[in-house]
């Protein structure tokens, strides 16, 4: 196993080497400036109420604005955990609003940002460190780079009123067919909107994951979605990470409606 690592380490590329991080906006310089300002912008914690504004800015096409808004949030009393949560939520939104007209491989582009942002948020749980702030800011810039994945953006499903009994288990039947991405997102939104038990829905997602030809990416997406849902429990935003996870899982579901091939 160790012998397989040297090639990956030797040929790995840093974000600074990627053209997208340098042109048309020099994101690396933008980040370096923010890293220097970050320690000076820390203030007493508590009372921050700018989450919605920060998420909206992160999802815009203004990376400099995202950096300024992030630093302003620190001045206003936001904790690193709160900022990391906002970035992870913005990354989940990219998946929740991912249109199926995109290239199929682009699902993983959005996923990598989401899982990185989720992992970065876990690094902010202990004593605040500049390295954890830097990781979250990197994730914020990755959310900006993924903006083309939401052009045009799929509308978020509405929370329609629907019976809650056995509703979560319908996800399994839905994922017996391919291309049920929007339908899966709508089912999750309707179930939660009608007051369905989130724990049952999480269990249904886990059961569907085990039935599929799961791989590292599908495992990552469901895990990250569930974790962000748990962190947002009791808020109006708690359902979106599960919608994102369900849509990603539906996009990678095998078609069980086809007849078995002759052997």
KOLMARDREN-989244 format. One record per atom (N, C-alpha, C): residue in one letter; x, y, z. Coordinates in steps of 0.001 Angstrom, whole numbers, padded with zeros to 6 digits, always signed. Layout:
<rs>
aXYZ;...
</rs>
This chain:
<rs>
x+000832-001195+000000;x+000000+000000+000000;x+000878+001261+000000;x+001936+001245+000801;x+002823+002399+000852;x+003509+002646-000491;x+003796+001572-001209;x+004475+001727-002502;x+003595+002441-003524;x+002283+002472-003304;x+001386+003130-004257;x+001305+004638-004028;x+001846+005130-002920;x+001699+006543-002576;x+002702+007490-003240;x+003980+007104-003424;x+004951+008072-003944;x+004544+008737-005260;x+004003+007958-006190;x+003621+008552-007483;x+002528+009602-007297;x+001552+009311-006436;x+000475+010270-006199;x+001007+011542-005548;x+001927+011378-004618;x+002493+012552-003945;x+003374+013361-004888;x+004150+012672-005713;x+005091+013356-006597;x+004380+014124-007709;x+003272+013592-008191;x+002587+014216-009318;x+001350+015016-008904;x+001119+015157-007607;x-000024+015938-007144;x+000171+017413-007501;x-000927+018093-007734;x-000882+019511-008076;x-001547+020325-006983;x-000978+021488-006688;x-001571+022403-005747;x-002530+023324-006490;x-003469+023890-005738;x-004455+024760-006383;x-003776+025963-007040;x-002631+026416-006451;x-001938+027564-007025;x-001439+027292-008437;x-001295+026005-008784;x-000795+025642-010100;x-001901+025548-011145;x-003150+025597-010708;x-004272+025468-011633;x-004623+026831-012205;x-004855+026881-013493;x-005144+028152-014153;x-006419+028779-013625;x-007396+027947-013255;x-008671+028481-012785;x-008522+029303-011517;x-007457+029005-010743;x-007241+029752-009506;x-006465+031050-009758;x-006011+031247-010981;x-005231+032446-011308;x-005912+033365-012316;x-006748+032799-013180;x-007385+033583-014237;x-008866+033230-014335;x-009746+034197-014595;x-009481+035628-014808;x-009285+036413-013509;x-009554+035764-012356;x-009349+036406-011062;x-008240+035659-010338;x-007286+036387-009792;x-006183+035765-009063;x-006668+035417-007651;x-007243+034230-007519;x-007800+033810-006240;x-006715+033565-005196;x-005542+033147-005643;x-004457+032849-004711;x-004016+034118-003980;x-003844+035207-004717;x-003480+036474-004088;x-004598+036958-003170;x-005830+036749-003603;x-006978+037140-002800;x-006988+036388-001472;x-006698+035109-001541;x-006671+034291-000332;x-005501+034660+000573;x-004341+034864-000009;x-003172+035222+000801;x-003412+036514+001575;x-004060+037471+000932;x-004391+038722+001607;x-005369+038464+002753;x-006360+037592+002524;x-007341+037272+003568;x-006687+036537+004728;x-005731+035653+004416;x-005044+034918+005481;x-004309+035878+006416;x-003698+036923+005843;x-002969+037897+006655;x-003916+038728+007515;x-005095+038999+006985;x-006051+039822+007715;x-006833+039024+008750;x-006938+037723+008556;x-007798+036893+009397;x-007522+037049+010889;x-006278+036937+011380;x-006050+037069+012826;x-006469+038426+013370;x-006292+039496+012565;x-006620+040838+013033;x-008119+041089+013075;x-008878+040270+012366;x-010318+040490+012305;x-011086+039720+013367;x-010401+038896+014131;x-011098+038142+015162;x-011499+039056+016316;x-012735+038926+016741;x-013266+039738+017829;x-013986+038828+018819;x-014571+039438+019823;x-015365+038655+020782;x-016482+037937+020042;x-016738+036711+020440;x-017682+035871+019729;x-019109+036024+020270;x-020061+035840+019375;x-021455+035823+019785;x-022266+036923+019121;x-023548+036598+018867;x-024468+037591+018345;x-024446+037786+016849;x-023743+036925+016110;x-023682+037091+014658;x-024962+036583+014020;x-025545+037397+013137;x-026791+036999+012473;x-026715+037192+010959;x-025506+037130+010414;x-025343+037379+008986;x-025162+036141+008139;x-025619+034990+008604;x-025399+033735+007878;x-026030+033758+006484;x-027296+034158+006414;x-027997+034141+005122;x-027295+035045+004111;x-026849+036203+004552;x-026152+037120+003651;x-024828+036534+003186;x-024110+035864+004094;x-022833+035260+003723;x-023039+034141+002707;x-024028+033275+002926;x-024291+032176+001997;x-024634+032723+000619;x-025463+033757+000573;x-025829+034369-000714;x-024601+034911-001424;x-023696+035531-000669;x-022483+036088-001265;x-021572+034987-001766;x-021468+033897-001012;x-020622+032778-001416;x-021098+032161-002727;x-022392+032194-002966;x-022966+031603-004170;x-022980+032565-005356;x-022483+033772-005150;x-022456+034764-006222;x-021213+034570-007081;x-021037+035448-008048;x-019855+035383-008917;x-018859+036486-008557;x-018794+036837-007254;x-017884+037879-006776;x-016964+037306-005700;x-015845+036691-006085;x-014958+036087-005083;x-014382+037107-004102;x-014078+038312-004580;x-013574+039350-003671;x-014642+039710-002644;x-015892+039748-003094;x-016987+040027-002175;x-017137+038941-001129;x-016928+037691-001544;x-016999+036574-000594;x-015924+036708+000474;x-014712+037062+000065;x-013624+037233+001013;x-013910+038377+001979;x-014393+039497+001463;x-014709+040651+002322;x-015837+040325+003294;x-016858+039647+002799;x-017996+039306+003653;x-017573+038323+004735;x-016680+037415+004407;x-016180+036427+005370;x-015420+037127+006491;x-014522+038056+006117;x-013750+038789+007117;x-014650+039714+007932;x-015656+040288+007284;x-016597+041145+008009;x-017362+040342+009056;x-017688+039103+008708;x-018390+038246+009667;x-017539+037992+010906;x-016227+037837+010714;x-015340+037676+011864;x-015389+038910+012759;x-015400+040094+012148;x-015475+041326+012927;x-016795+041423+013677;x-017836+040858+013081;x-019174+040970+013675;x-019423+039924+014754;x-018442+039048+015003;x-018578+038101+016094;x-018844+036665+015693;x-018806+036357+014392;x-019031+034979+013951;x-017880+034080+014409;x-018196+032874+014806;x-017169+031902+015162;x-016691+031186+013909;x-015522+030547+014002;x-015022+029770+012870;x-015984+028641+012516;x-016623+028064+013539;x-017580+026979+013294;x-018769+027496+012491;x-019273+028677+012844;x-020409+029252+012129;x-020041+029571+010683;x-018857+030095+010471;x-018418+030421+009119;x-018223+029159+008286;x-017626+028142+008900;x-017418+026880+008184;x-018750+026243+007819;x-019726+026333+008712;x-021047+025779+008437;x-021701+026484+007262;x-021542+027804+007184;x-022117+028558+006070;x-021486+028152+004749;x-020172+027945+004736;x-019480+027535+003511;x-019934+026142+003089;x-020032+025220+004049;x-020481+023863+003729;x-021912+023870+003209;x-022757+024735+003759;x-024137+024829+003290;x-024185+025352+001860;x-023354+026339+001557;x-023295+026858+000183;x-022840+025761-000777;x-021863+024950-000350;x-021382+023859-001201;x-022474+022816-001416;x-023269+022536-000372;x-024388+021595-000520;x-025436+022141-001477;x-025606+023452-001474;x-026577+024083-002368;x-026201+023858-003825;x-024903+023838-004119;x-024468+023574-005494;x-024994+022210-005975;x-024992+021216-005105;x-025474+019881-005476;x-027001+019870-005520;x-027627+020527-004545;x-029091+020567-004503;x-029668+021278-005723;x-028889+022177-006336;x-029363+022938-007496;x-028611+022557-008773;x-027988+021398-008759;x-027214+020910-009900;x-028176+020434-010993;x-028142+021046-012182;x-029043+020612-013258;x-028516+019356-013959;x-029402+018490-014338;x-029002+017240-014988;x-028500+017458-016401;x-028590+018684-016909;x-028055+018982-018241;x-026526+019091-018224;x-025922+019142-017040;x-024463+019196-016937;x-023842+017874-017351;x-022546+017905-017592;x-021814+016666-017810;x-021901+015797-016562;x-022046+014497-016763;x-022233+013613-015608;x-021050+013682-014639;x-019849+013785-015176;x-018669+013836-014318;x-018606+015067-013436;x-019391+016106-013772;x-019360+017328-012973;x-020044+017153-011616;x-020815+016088-011466;x-021360+015809-010138;x-020225+015731-009118;x-019124+015096-009515;x-018014+014914-008588;x-017259+016211-008335;x-017289+017123-009299;x-016669+018433-009073;x-017372+019146-007929;x-018697+019148-007966;x-019467+019757-006874;x-019291+018978-005582;x-019218+017658-005699;x-019071+016816-004496;x-017755+017092-003790;x-016670+017220-004537;x-015362+017428-003915;x-015352+018702-003077;x-015985+019752-003572;x-016061+020982-002781;x-016874+020763-001516;x-017994+020060-001645;x-018866+019809-000495;x-018159+018980+000579;x-017504+017921+000166;x-016844+017065+001157;x-015639+017772+001775;x-014918+018569+000974;x-013796+019322+001523;x-014292+020357+002527;x-015387+021050+002183;x-015939+022045+003099;x-016423+021398+004382;x-017027+020214+004270;x-017495+019506+005456;x-016334+019092+006343;x-015283+018571+005719;x-014102+018186+006492;x-013440+019408+007119;x-013402+020528+006412;x-012824+021751+006959;x-013619+022240+008165;x-014936+022082+008105;x-015766+022527+009223;x-015480+021709+010475;x-015123+020454+010305;x-014797+019627+011464;x-013491+020087+012098;x-012594+020654+011305;x-011334+021137+011844;x-011484+022403+012666;x-012664+023032+012626;x-012889+024265+013382;x-013527+023998+014733;x-013731+022737+015058;x-014441+022418+016290;x-013630+022626+017548;x-012323+022613+017446;x-011490+022782+018627;x-011024+024211+018778;x-009807+024374+019227;x-009240+025698+019396;x-009023+026344+018025;x-009498+027600+017835;x-009352+028248+016526;x-007888+028350+016095;x-007641+028007+014838;x-006295+028074+014287;x-006370+028745+012918;x-005290+029420+012561;x-005257+030063+011250;x-005380+029031+010147;x-004810+027827+010354;x-004881+026793+009326;x-006319+026367+009061;x-007147+026308+010110;x-008548+025934+009908;x-009292+027038+009177;x-008996+028301+009506;x-009610+029422+008775;x-009205+029388+007307;x-007935+029087+007050;x-007448+029036+005677;x-008156+027950+004889;x-008373+026801+005506;x-009054+025697+004824;x-010482+026085+004460;x-011160+026769+005370;x-012540+027176+005103;x-012590+028223+003994;x-011632+029141+003988;x-011567+030136+002915;x-011270+029483+001572;x-010390+028475+001565;x-010142+027724+000337;x-011431+027102-000174;x-012205+026514+000743;x-013479+025903+000363;x-014437+026947-000201;x-014420+028151+000374;x-015290+029221-000120;x-014945+029591-001560;x-013649+029633-001873;x-013244+029942-003248;x-013606+028802-004198;x-013564+027577-003698;x-013963+026436-004525;x-015456+026504-004841;x-016261+026973-003875;x-017693+027181-004132;x-017872+028184-005269;x-017067+029237-005268;x-017117+030232-006358;x-016752+029586-007700;x-015690+028778-007714;x-015254+028160-008964;x-016308+027208-009531;x-017157+026674-008671;x-018193+025733-009108;x-019468+026433-009578;x-019441+027745-009697;x-020655+028482-010038;x-021242+028049-011371;x-020392+027626-012316;x-020890+027232-013641;x-021751+025978-013567;x-021645+025241-012473;x-022449+024028-012311;x-023900+024340-011972;x-024189+025586-011670;x-025566+026000-011387;x-026080+026963-012441;x-025622+026786-013684;x-026087+027620-014801;x-026679+026713-015872;x-028017+026681-016005;x-028971+027323-015100;x-029148+026491-013838;x-029485+027116-012745;x-029655+026400-011480;x-031027+025740-011421;x-031045+024500-010995;x-032319+023816-010763;x-033010+024441-009556;x-034308+024625-009660;x-035042+025188-008528;x-035044+024206-007357;x-034927+024758-006174;x-035023+023905-004990;x-036449+023384-004884;x-036619+022103-004557;x-037975+021541-004466;x-038777+022194-003353;x-040066+022343-003598;x-040947+022925-002591;x-041361+021870-001579;x-041641+022342-000387;x-042087+021433+000666;x-043594+021217+000548;x-043978+020307-000320;x-045398+020025-000521;x-045943+019202+000638;x-047211+019449+000944;x-047869+018657+001964;x-048123+017246+001433;x-047735+016248+002201;x-047922+014857+001770;x-047984+013981+003002;x-048652+012843+002936;x-048698+011932+004071;x-047292+011490+004465;x-047057+011358+005746;x-045726+010989+006204;x-045553+009478+006344;x-046642+008737+006466;x-046506+007307+006693;x-045842+006621+005507;x-044784+005859+005802;x-044021+005061+004829;x-043422+005921+003717;x-043526+007233+003808;x-043042+008088+002723;x-041534+007951+002528;x-040804+007853+003610;x-039353+007761+003494;x-038935+006521+002715;x-039694+005438+002874;x-039328+004182+002210;x-039586+004230+000704;x-040365+005199+000251;x-040612+005310-001185;x-039343+005698-001941;x-038379+006212-001215;x-037115+006560-001856;x-036458+005332-002474;x-036608+004204-001829;x-036021+002961-002350;x-036620+002609-003695;x-037953+002687-003813;x-038608+002371-005082;x-038222+003389-006158;x-038089+004629-005761;x-037730+005668-006718;x-036350+005413-007303;x-035433+004952-006470;x-034062+004715-006921;x-033903+003367-007631;x-035000+002679-007871;x-034952+001494-008728;x-034836+001887-010194;x-035029+003176-010489;x-034953+003666-011861;x-033880+004738-011944;x-033293+004853-013104;x-032297+005897-013320;x-032966+007237-013623;x-032171+008300-013522;x-032609+009648-013882;x-033800+010136-013059;x-033827+009774-011793;x-034881+010253-010905;x-034323+011300-009937;x-033443+012141-010449;x-032718+013091-009606;x-033659+014114-008973;x-034413+014822-009810;x-035313+015849-009282;x-036425+015226-008452;x-036874+014047-008860;x-037931+013366-008114;x-037458+012995-006707;x-036198+012558-006607;x-035658+012203-005293;x-035566+013431-004394;x-035127+014554-004963;x-035064+015780-004179;x-036437+016232-003721;x-037429+016109-004612;x-038786+016502-004255;x-039360+015606-003166;x-039075+014314-003239;x-039577+013394-002220;x-039039+013768-000839;x-037747+014061-000775;x-037148+014440+000507;x-037771+015731+001031;x-037917+016725+000154;x-038492+018002+000578;x-039936+017836+001049;x-040718+017028+000327;x-042118+016820+000696;x-042236+016060+002014;x-041400+015064+002186;x-041441+014267+003416;x-041125+015137+004636;x-040065+015919+004546;x-039689+016773+005669;x-040691+017906+005852;x-041212+018437+004741;x-042183+019514+004828;x-043475+019097+005493;x-043821+017823+005397;x-045033+017303+006014;x-044800+016845+007447;x-043603+017102+007957;x-043323+016734+009342;x-042797+015332+009524;x-042259+014741+008463;x-041716+013389+008576;x-040504+013331+009493;x-040242+012172+010039;x-039135+011966+010968;x-037809+011990+010199;x-036937+012942+010473;x-035653+012998+009752;x-034804+011748+009957;x-034898+011129+011117;x-034100+009924+011382;x-034512+008782+010456;x-035797+008673+010182;x-036265+007633+009266;x-035770+007903+007849;x-035734+009176+007498;x-035239+009534+006171;x-033756+009223+006048;x-032987+009535+007081;x-031560+009216+007067;x-031359+007712+006960;x-032178+006935+007676;x-032084+005483+007590;x-032406+004988+006177;x-033402+005628+005546;x-033760+005249+004170;x-032617+005559+003211;x-031969+006708+003393;x-030815+007047+002551;x-029696+006031+002736;x-029462+005640+003984;x-028430+004642+004246;x-028750+003307+003606;x-030030+002907+003680;x-030436+001640+003068;x-030277+001690+001551;x-030641+002830+000950;x-030486+002980-000498;x-029010+002961-000888;x-028171+003550-000070;x-026735+003554-000348;x-026195+002128-000379;x-026647+001309+000535;x-026166-000069+000602;x-026652-000904-000572;x-027792-000513-001173;x-028337-001275-002294;x-027647-000946-003607;x-027028+000234-003685;x-026438+000675-004937;x-025014+000149-005108;x-024490+000354-006313;x-023079+000036-006563;x-022249+001190-006012;x-022295+001303-004704;x-021694+002462-004048;x-020180+002453-004226;x-019627+003640-004191;x-018182+003793-004228;x-017789+004859-003213;x-016535+005242-003254;x-016035+006214-002278;x-016816+007521-002332;x-017162+007965-003539;x-017840+009248-003686;x-019268+009215-003145;x-020025+008169-003445;x-021389+008105-002925;x-021389+007984-001410;x-020454+007224-000865;x-020331+007149+000587;x-020036+008522+001175;x-019104+009240+000539;x-018736+010574+001012;x-019941+011519+001015;x-020700+011499-000072;x-021799+012443-000211;x-022869+012216+000848;x-023252+010968+001043;x-024287+010668+002039;x-023783+011001+003439;x-022537+010647+003724;x-021984+010952+005046;x-021958+012457+005297;x-021473+013227+004312;x-021395+014678+004477;x-022787+015292+004589;x-023728+014799+003790;x-025088+015315+003850;x-025731+015088+005200;x-025551+013888+005740;x-026130+013567+007042;x-025482+014404+008138;x-024155+014566+008064;x-023471+015351+009091;x-023948+016804+009078;x-024048+017413+007903;x-024511+018796+007841;x-025959+018906+008291;x-026757+017905+007980;x-028142+017893+008450;x-028192+017870+009972;x-027371+017055+010583;x-027356+016969+012046;x-026909+018282+012672;x-025926+018940+012067;x-025439+020210+012608;x-026498+021308+012509;x-027383+021203+011520;x-028415+022210+011307;x-029767+021786+011866;x-029784+020711+012632;x-031032+020167+013166;x-031839+021247+013887;x-033137+021289+013576;x-034013+022261+014203;x-034115+023580+013473;x-033381+023734+012363;x-033441+024964+011572;x-034139+024697+010241;x-034510+025762+009556;x-035161+025618+008254;x-034199+025102+007184;x-032901+025171+007455;x-031897+024760+006469;x-031543+023282+006574;x-032035+022599+007599;x-031580+021241+007877;x-031880+020259+006753;x-032934+020508+005985;x-033314+019559+004947;x-032461+019622+003696;x-031849+020771+003414;x-031130+020919+002145;x-029971+019942+001979;x-029136+019694+002988;x-028064+018708+002792;x-028588+017316+002454;x-029753+016946+002993;x-030332+015639+002661;x-030888+015636+001238;x-031424+016767+000800;x-031867+016878-000590;x-030674+016702-001528;x-029559+017338-001179;x-028350+017218-002000;x-027878+015770-002053;x-027864+015092-000901;x-027412+013701-000849;x-028329+012789-001655;x-029633+013014-001551;x-030590+012180-002282;x-030452+012381-003790;x-030250+013619-004239;x-030107+013894-005663;x-028837+013243-006206;x-027747+013358-005451;x-026488+012747-005906;x-026638+011234-005984;x-027262+010648-004970;x-027435+009196-004948;x-028326+008744-006098;x-029386+009503-006378;x-030281+009156-007485;x-029561+009245-008822;x-028665+010204-008958;x-027921+010361-010214;x-027010+009170-010480;x-026605+008476-009426;x-025678+007352-009562;x-026358+006006-009305;x-027696+005978-009345;x-028436+004738-009090;x-028430+003846-010322;x-028415+002558-010078;x-028517+001572-011163;x-029970+001407-011560;x-030212+001068-012807;x-031572+000866-013308;x-031973-000576-013088;x-032963-000795-012219;x-033426-002150-011933;x-034702-002493-012689;x-035154-001580-013545;x-036381-001846-014309;x-036079-002566-015615;x-034815-002652-015988;x-034457-003310-017229;x-034481-004826-017063;x-034862-005573-018087;x-034842-007036-017983;x-033407-007538-017848;x-033274-008640-017156;x-031950-009216-016964;x-031411-009690-018306;x-030137-009472-018577;x-029549-009884-019865;x-029456-011392-019953;x-029531-011910-021183;x-029359-013329-021390;x-027897-013723-021133;x-027709-014821-020482;x-026352-015316-020186;x-026074-016538-021034;
</rs>
